[in-house]
Every structure is written in C-alpha cells, then in structure tokens.
C-alpha cells in the first residue's frame, strides 16, 4: 500500500506528468488532493497498471478526490522553452485548477520550480510511493492517452493509438515514410540517424 501523505494533517497535492519522452503531442500533468483517510490498494504508478485498470482508477479518483486538475503544454511551447520547463509549467497549470488550495505539493521527480509560495518536495519515483502522486500519474496518463487517440485518427500512419507518441519502431518508420506532422516536436531527435525528413505531413 502506498503512503497516504508525507506529513499528517496537511493538505497535500500530488503532481505528476505524462509524455515527457514522446516525439509527438503535448506534455500533460495532473495534480490531485485526496481526502483524509483515503485508501485504495490498486493505486500505483500508472506505468505499472494495465490500461483497463487505469481507466477504472481514473473514474475512482475523479469521484473521490477533494480536488484534481489537469494542465498541459503544447508542442510549440515545448519547442520554445524545453521539455523540463514545459513539464513544470503543465504541473503549475494543473495546480491552478485545484478547487481546494493545497498547503504542500508532492512532486514526482527531482526538479521543480516553486509554485506561488507553496512549499514542495521533489520525490524520485514518487508515483510508486505516495497515493496522491500515483493518482496524479494516472490522470495525466489517461488524459494524454485519450488525446493521442484522437490525434491517431487524424494520422493513423504513426501508431499513436499504441505508442502514444513515444519513439517506437512503428512511429519512426512512419516518420521516415510520411514525414513529420504539426504534432511532432521538432527540437527532439525524431530519427536516430538524423536523416532529412521527407516532407511535413500536414493532411
């Protein structure tokens, strides 16, 4: 069972992001405040949970959380400010959407920019240690997967319904054959051999 809090009797919001290592699509973050005494034995790092169980947990989290927020940074923002700053910006946007003001933020990872005077702690692999961060990881992952599925219907040649924009063989083969789209992050290494792209796929 994951830990319910870092410090008892404090309103803590867990924060996590999804899509940081992708070649395409936005980076999406979530912030979640769970109620005191909340417990769920199935809650864990979203990467350790099946797609079906993530969807069930998303419903459970949204139903029971005291507050939750989802934010994102677009591909163009990622290209402009870099993926680390974009991930943190997406977390800030998620926190701003919380209807319950947190007293403390639990951040998955080891880097963060302070949010408007709210203290925080960075926790490496926090989504496998604290329930609120795990809940945030599930919301960020499911929201982003849903978005990438919609983009897949526009560009099925890249397999985003299966790889969600990550650098799989099918995704990179699609880039070689069809070129890149407006949803690709051109500041990323889209192809390992840095070959010239055939053309932008803007259909």
Buried (B, 14 or more C-beta within 10 A) or exposed (E): EBEBBBEEEEBBBBBBBBBBEBBBBBBBBBBBBBEEEBEBEEBBBBEEBEEEBBBEBBEBBBEBBBBBBBBBBBBEBBBEEEBBBBBBBBBBBBBEEBEBEBBBBBBBBEEBEEBEEEEBBBBEEBBBBBBBBBBBBBBBBBBBBEBBEEBBEEBEBBBBBEBBBBBBEEBBBBBEEBBBBEBBBBEBEBBEEEEEBEEEBEE
